[in-house]
Amino acid sequence: EIVLTQSPGTLSLSPGERATLSCRASQSVSSSYLAWYQQKPGQAPRLLIYGASNRATGTPDRFSGSGSGTDFTLTISRLEPEDFAVYYCQQYGSSPRTFGQGTKVEIK
Amino acid sequence: QVQLQQSGPGLVKPSQTLSLTCAISGDSVSSNSAAWNWIRQSPSRGLEWLGRTYFKSKWYNDYAVSVKSRLTIKPDTSKNQFSLQLNSVTPEDTAVYYCAREDIWNDGAYGFDNWGQGTMVTVSS
């Protein structure tokens, strides 16, 4: 099973600032099958990025993903008020699919 | 526009069976381009993938080892839905349960692009 470790646990930033979230895998993620999700309280997760760097339909271009192998990054170039939420990475290249523990982006 | 609508009880007694259904609109449970997943979320375990069913010339299932002996995920082509049955539940199975569509078009994989609304299930007597 691939274990995903996200850092930091919490990111305290102001609107307009840049956010950089990390996801490290315990072994290489097959075909860069790494996704990022955003979750707000009381809602289901929403797919933002798939294939490590591809924006899902409806994802604003201030969100970008990068990385390969075991190290992946989600960057939010300029935080908007609606971006404060919890973000999860997920690998779906092997079974079982696994998720990271999440990074909370909170308003400073 | 794919929509997933979950239904099922919010309270289950210990040792009994947890049953949930996910009704699909805008796609087909028999599609060759989608896999149909169940995931749960709890404060202690975070997001935990449970398993999936999908059709690629025949039906396949794929389960997490942690629940494999207790879990059944079944498609229902007549109603265009799929279900989860988790046997012998304990309080540790208390969680929000989600169904989700995984895009597997053309033998690729593109993440979980549609999710149900979630069902809070409590295991308690």
Interface residues (C-beta under 8 A of the other chain):
Chain A: E1 S31 Y33 A35 Y37 Q43 A44 P45 R46 L47 I49 Y50 G51 N54 A56 T57 Y88 Q90 Y92 G93 S95 P96 R97 T98 F99 Q101 G102
Chain B: N37 G46 L47 E48 W49 D62 A64 V65 Y98 A100 E102 D103 A109 Y110 G111 F112 D113 W115 G116 Q117 G118
